[in-house]
Amino acid sequence: MYPFDFRPKGGFIDARKIFVAMPFAEKYELVYKDLIEPAVEKTNHSFGKDDQLCLYRAKDPKYTRTGWIEILENLYTARIVLGVLTGDNPNVFYELGIAHGTQQIQRQLLIAEKGYKVKFDLKDLIYCEYDPRKISTGVRKLSEAIMETLKYYDLINDRMVSQAEARISRHELRVLADFGGMGNAHFFIPSDLPEILREEYMTGLTHLCHSALVRASFKPKDHDGKIKFSYYWTDLGNAVLLKLGIIKEETLLNRRKIYWKTFSV
């Protein structure tokens, strides 16, 4: 699968997932065991039971069956992509290049050993250092960096929600109000609905798709003259519905759980 042609299974970011791109060589295992794992565990002390961060990496057994597809899925949907620059591993740089080219930089965190010579193309990116002789001493610093990355991404996400809300037209608002509380479903637009309302629904749905609030599939009119479509709300769409008061936070969280239970890899 070529990254340009890849489409993740949905528009949702898994709020709990941290995907680690790092070398497989055994000599780097201490970086994972003595630095990354303890740092995430320390960060999790700030979160409730249902919000605990989870680590994934390509080396783990769950991600060896179909390999590359799982790596791409994680690069696109992890809340944080944690890249280990140490070792200048070409596979790591390739994965980070995909992340940099397709995902928000606010969801990415780089780490490297103290004294690491930064490559030219990475010289403007901030990374977190650790001492290879005393790896565990970097746990607190990395935990703080993870927390800051989470907070900064949340600020960016809040701004995206506000901007999306500000651009909503009356056609889109009608769709949000009529269908927002129904979740993911298949619907028909009745043939006996006034033409002006049919046009409003179709215009609203089209605009919502372009705004990445909805993912919808349209089909031609069936033999009864009805327009059939199926849809689901993206994470951004659910956030907008929450801000507009159309759904409650409990509904948003349930939709996320259902989505990841259905489409998790």
Legacy VTK file of the C-alpha trace (Angstrom):
# vtk DataFile Version 3.0
C-alpha trace
ASCII
DATASET POLYDATA
POINTS 265 float
0.000 0.000 0.000
1.447 3.328 -1.118
0.855 6.097 1.511
-0.656 8.461 -1.076
-3.433 5.958 -1.765
-4.005 4.994 1.852
-7.235 5.994 3.561
-7.594 5.332 7.299
-10.753 3.579 8.399
-12.316 6.777 9.675
-11.901 10.412 10.631
-11.296 9.636 14.283
-8.153 10.149 16.332
-7.831 7.577 19.099
-7.405 9.847 22.132
-5.585 7.071 24.009
-3.070 5.886 21.415
0.636 6.725 21.258
2.374 5.113 18.298
6.148 4.713 18.626
8.345 4.773 15.523
11.757 3.447 16.584
14.541 1.073 15.506
13.985 -2.650 16.103
17.585 -3.421 17.156
17.888 -4.902 20.642
20.303 -2.165 21.758
17.450 0.360 21.600
15.067 -1.749 23.686
16.100 0.075 26.887
14.884 3.333 25.349
11.413 1.785 25.179
11.481 -0.139 28.462
13.324 2.371 30.687
12.205 5.667 29.156
9.089 5.583 27.000
6.997 3.070 28.970
7.714 4.680 32.394
7.077 8.165 30.972
3.656 7.130 29.648
2.873 5.372 32.937
3.791 8.553 34.823
1.614 10.636 32.486
-1.310 8.270 33.038
-1.389 9.235 36.713
-3.112 12.420 35.552
-5.918 10.554 33.775
-8.883 8.463 34.828
-9.263 4.729 34.250
-11.047 5.135 30.896
-8.582 7.712 29.560
-5.299 5.852 30.048
-2.799 6.293 27.230
-1.768 3.100 25.388
1.522 2.455 23.610
1.764 0.702 20.234
4.743 0.002 18.023
5.259 -1.992 14.836
7.419 -4.539 16.658
4.606 -5.592 18.985
2.917 -8.956 18.092
-0.429 -7.338 17.329
1.151 -5.352 14.508
3.124 -8.050 12.683
0.374 -9.829 10.727
-0.385 -7.293 8.044
2.525 -5.053 8.898
2.584 -1.958 6.765
-1.196 -1.358 6.771
-1.224 -1.285 10.572
1.716 1.132 10.606
-0.098 3.503 8.265
-3.324 3.206 10.258
-1.460 4.120 13.429
0.395 7.027 11.828
-2.944 8.484 10.740
-4.970 7.827 13.904
-2.618 7.947 16.905
-3.081 10.954 19.141
0.712 11.162 19.392
3.332 9.786 17.014
6.499 9.407 19.089
9.595 9.197 16.895
12.992 7.986 18.152
15.694 9.705 16.075
18.554 7.810 17.744
20.252 5.486 15.293
19.121 7.388 12.181
17.047 4.382 11.156
15.735 4.755 7.556
12.408 3.046 8.336
11.807 5.428 11.246
12.604 8.449 9.089
10.293 7.155 6.357
7.425 6.728 8.846
8.075 10.161 10.356
8.190 11.651 6.857
4.702 10.268 6.217
3.492 11.643 9.554
5.026 15.064 8.885
3.522 15.201 5.415
0.006 14.115 6.353
-0.632 14.862 10.035
-0.568 17.871 12.349
2.855 18.534 13.838
1.064 19.118 17.166
0.463 15.356 17.348
4.130 14.481 16.959
6.941 14.243 19.492
10.574 13.453 18.707
13.253 12.147 21.071
16.978 11.545 20.643
20.031 10.786 22.765
22.008 13.660 24.231
24.513 15.020 21.708
22.535 13.785 18.722
23.566 15.531 15.518
20.369 16.797 13.954
19.937 16.245 10.236
19.463 19.361 8.114
15.800 18.727 7.351
15.024 18.258 11.066
16.981 21.248 12.376
13.850 23.366 12.926
11.917 20.661 14.794
12.100 20.483 18.583
13.000 17.157 20.125
13.392 15.839 23.660
16.850 14.600 24.718
17.760 11.701 27.006
21.081 10.563 28.467
21.955 7.108 27.027
24.072 6.362 30.141
21.230 7.205 32.530
18.114 6.618 30.451
15.680 6.541 33.379
16.610 10.087 34.408
14.755 11.355 31.343
11.378 9.892 32.369
10.056 13.037 34.047
11.113 15.284 31.163
9.537 13.009 28.558
6.341 12.705 30.612
6.105 16.502 30.738
6.697 16.687 26.975
3.923 14.154 26.360
1.524 16.137 28.534
2.384 19.391 26.761
1.883 17.716 23.379
-1.553 16.494 24.482
-2.561 19.938 25.775
-1.311 21.788 22.711
-3.126 19.424 20.377
-6.309 19.914 22.412
-5.979 23.693 21.992
-5.561 23.293 18.229
-8.540 20.926 18.136
-10.714 23.402 20.081
-9.790 26.073 17.565
-10.765 23.759 14.690
-14.144 23.109 16.345
-14.774 26.847 16.764
-13.803 27.542 13.156
-16.007 24.710 11.869
-18.950 25.995 13.930
-18.489 29.522 12.599
-18.724 28.286 8.986
-21.970 26.346 9.395
-24.691 27.500 6.990
-28.455 27.195 7.511
-28.523 24.134 5.229
-25.859 22.414 7.304
-27.558 23.427 10.536
-30.770 21.735 9.399
-28.894 18.470 8.820
-27.073 18.795 12.149
-30.307 19.440 14.009
-32.329 16.688 12.298
-29.706 13.941 12.137
-27.063 14.822 14.733
-28.750 12.981 17.556
-29.284 9.816 15.499
-25.654 8.761 15.252
-24.466 6.638 12.356
-27.216 5.279 10.145
-28.791 4.668 6.753
-31.515 7.081 5.690
-33.860 7.818 2.835
-34.929 11.290 1.841
-38.647 10.715 1.031
-39.779 11.443 -2.498
-42.807 13.373 -1.234
-40.657 15.860 0.687
-40.914 19.379 -0.775
-38.199 19.970 -3.352
-36.753 22.910 -1.431
-36.236 20.729 1.652
-34.699 17.923 -0.413
-32.228 20.424 -1.837
-31.436 21.776 1.630
-30.653 18.313 2.948
-28.463 17.436 -0.030
-26.666 20.802 0.052
-26.170 20.601 3.797
-24.819 17.042 3.680
-22.462 17.882 0.823
-21.048 20.886 2.676
-20.674 18.901 5.895
-18.705 16.262 3.996
-16.442 18.931 2.518
-15.917 20.327 6.022
-14.957 16.838 7.280
-17.779 16.808 9.828
-19.528 13.883 8.145
-18.508 10.912 6.044
-21.425 9.997 3.778
-22.152 7.596 0.933
-24.797 8.604 -1.616
-26.604 6.304 -4.003
-28.822 7.107 -7.001
-32.567 7.355 -6.514
-34.110 3.934 -6.075
-37.269 2.743 -7.802
-39.454 4.615 -5.282
-37.775 7.896 -6.070
-36.030 8.089 -2.693
-32.443 9.228 -2.219
-30.554 6.777 -0.046
-27.436 7.611 1.941
-25.451 6.228 4.823
-23.229 8.333 7.042
-21.250 8.622 10.238
-20.060 11.653 12.171
-16.315 12.248 12.281
-14.583 13.144 15.530
-14.666 16.801 14.503
-18.351 16.479 13.616
-19.194 15.007 17.003
-17.223 17.768 18.717
-19.249 20.390 16.825
-22.507 18.613 17.734
-21.418 18.690 21.374
-20.594 22.393 21.251
-23.956 23.164 19.642
-25.733 21.218 22.400
-27.217 18.696 19.958
-25.560 15.778 21.745
-24.182 15.326 25.262
-20.606 14.457 26.175
-21.712 10.952 27.143
-23.040 10.439 23.609
-19.783 11.651 22.071
-17.728 9.259 24.230
-20.038 6.349 23.424
-19.741 7.017 19.699
-15.952 6.978 19.981
-16.035 3.686 21.880
-18.368 2.099 19.321
-16.181 3.308 16.478
-12.936 1.951 17.894
-14.563 -1.330 18.915
-15.780 -1.758 15.333
-12.736 -0.576 13.430
-9.780 -1.190 15.751
-6.917 -3.108 14.119
LINES 1 266
265 0 1 2 3 4 5 6 7 8 9 10 11 12 13 14 15 16 17 18 19 20 21 22 23 24 25 26 27 28 29 30 31 32 33 34 35 36 37 38 39 40 41 42 43 44 45 46 47 48 49 50 51 52 53 54 55 56 57 58 59 60 61 62 63 64 65 66 67 68 69 70 71 72 73 74 75 76 77 78 79 80 81 82 83 84 85 86 87 88 89 90 91 92 93 94 95 96 97 98 99 100 101 102 103 104 105 106 107 108 109 110 111 112 113 114 115 116 117 118 119 120 121 122 123 124 125 126 127 128 129 130 131 132 133 134 135 136 137 138 139 140 141 142 143 144 145 146 147 148 149 150 151 152 153 154 155 156 157 158 159 160 161 162 163 164 165 166 167 168 169 170 171 172 173 174 175 176 177 178 179 180 181 182 183 184 185 186 187 188 189 190 191 192 193 194 195 196 197 198 199 200 201 202 203 204 205 206 207 208 209 210 211 212 213 214 215 216 217 218 219 220 221 222 223 224 225 226 227 228 229 230 231 232 233 234 235 236 237 238 239 240 241 242 243 244 245 246 247 248 249 250 251 252 253 254 255 256 257 258 259 260 261 262 263 264
